[in-house]
């Protein structure tokens, strides 16, 4: 009887191991197991695919694109600062850049709900101690300028 119970438990363990091995190997999410020293002990095929992408990144192009993205954000923030100054709302360059990144965060990371522009208007009204109308006026000129630039770029392309 003890032998039969042991054989049943071993058989159940084999089935359970096979079930979880199949799950591990067919998951679309990458799973990586590490030991106590942080070394990778195993990974499923999805993780191997992801790690392959990371190993094949063209780092100079990635770094150049990140640099150019931040340069573009800087110039956009300075343009926004210029439009606000024309409406009598002075923004420090560092604050304008931070505001631009906060707007990007809300638009890209937290889509839906409140957008980056909406949050920026709220924040500017709170910090500059002026009316929403004044902030919206400056912000609308800035946004209209951006929309006009995009429109002209589309026309010039055709």
Secondary structure as the mmCIF struct_conf table of DSSP 4:
data_model
#
loop_
_struct_conf.conf_type_id
_struct_conf.id
_struct_conf.beg_label_comp_id
_struct_conf.beg_label_asym_id
_struct_conf.beg_label_seq_id
_struct_conf.end_label_comp_id
_struct_conf.end_label_asym_id
_struct_conf.end_label_seq_id
HELX_RH_AL_P HELX_RH_AL_P1 UNK A 2 UNK A 26
BEND BEND1 UNK A 28 UNK A 29
STRN STRN1 UNK A 32 UNK A 34
TURN_TY1_P TURN_TY1_P1 UNK A 36 UNK A 37
BEND BEND2 UNK A 38 UNK A 38
STRN STRN2 UNK A 40 UNK A 43
HELX_RH_AL_P HELX_RH_AL_P2 UNK A 45 UNK A 55
TURN_TY1_P TURN_TY1_P2 UNK A 56 UNK A 56
HELX_RH_AL_P HELX_RH_AL_P3 UNK A 59 UNK A 86
TURN_TY1_P TURN_TY1_P3 UNK A 87 UNK A 88
HELX_RH_AL_P HELX_RH_AL_P4 UNK A 93 UNK A 108
TURN_TY1_P TURN_TY1_P4 UNK A 109 UNK A 109
BEND BEND3 UNK A 110 UNK A 110
BEND BEND4 UNK A 112 UNK A 114
HELX_RH_AL_P HELX_RH_AL_P5 UNK A 116 UNK A 128
TURN_TY1_P TURN_TY1_P5 UNK A 129 UNK A 129
HELX_RH_AL_P HELX_RH_AL_P6 UNK A 132 UNK A 157
#
